Amino acid sequence: MPEPDDQMLTETGLAPEAPGRAGARGQVLLLACGALAHEILALKRANGWTHLDLMCLPAKLHLWPDRIPAAVEAAVAEHRGAYETIFVVYADCGTGGLLQAKCAELGVEMVEGPHCYSFFEGNAVFAERAEDEFDAFYLTDFLVRQFDAFVWKPMGLGRHPELRDMLFGNYSKLVYQAQTEDPALEAKARDCAARLGLAYERRFTGYGDLASALARV
């Protein structure tokens, strides 16, 4: 995997939400993956969670998951003094348990689950289906929107279309885990499946265990 430049690492990151007037800052900082920004903000608005502030690390850290624990550690160190609680809105996300170990070392909690596909589906439900869906390729709302940036281009499929069957030949279907009812996103997800040569399935998950995890914070 090529080394990222600064623009690549920051283009999907978000600054911490402005606290507004004096004393209006929340008590809890959600330190989250940039791929979850839309969903977290939607849940905040829907539930009136004004005690929660959001800061997102760049979503493209997922291209280098070994860097996620260090990025989380640096952000916790920078913001710990300003908040009563910091909650890490990442699942394991390919870190092989290193992120969980780092959060335990830092004394902060994180979302349960191996990855966002699991907690959007619901960790228990995803685990039950895992044996029958080992050949499924998953997309969320974010990944449908960012399919070219996070799948097509990093895998070199535009430059080398012959790689498609090599990389996806063992998959049978693309499962679009929809967080929202959006016909435009569904049409794009169907196109993603066609481009990968996979059967298509749409599954409305909503926010799954992400909603319940944030409700407990």
Beta strands, then each sheet from edge to edge (+ up, - down):
strand 1: 28-33
strand 2: 52-57
strand 3: 85-89
strand 4: 109-110
strand 5: 136-140
strand 6: 173-178
strand 7: 199-204
sheet 1: 2+ 1+ 3+ 4+
sheet 2: 5+ 6+ 7+
end
